[in-house]
């Protein structure tokens, strides 16, 4: 799941209106819609702005990355 999908799921789960989040984040409705629907890429700075200004959450909320375990050979496994 990419960041736009995570943002969309977060807003859907909480019943937030995309247009209101867009407004609070400084986006026009069309641009924000294009981001959420993969017609425009979301930059890292924009992601932070949407989280902090539009959703009033810390961007770290969306990161649940688990580091790969180190095998006995000393090489990292890229499998999750």
Secondary structure, 3 states (H helix, E strand, C coil): CCHHHHHHHHHHHHCCCHHHHHHHHCCCHHHHHHHHCCCCCCCHHHHHHHHHHHCCCCHHHHCCCCCCCECCCCCECCCC
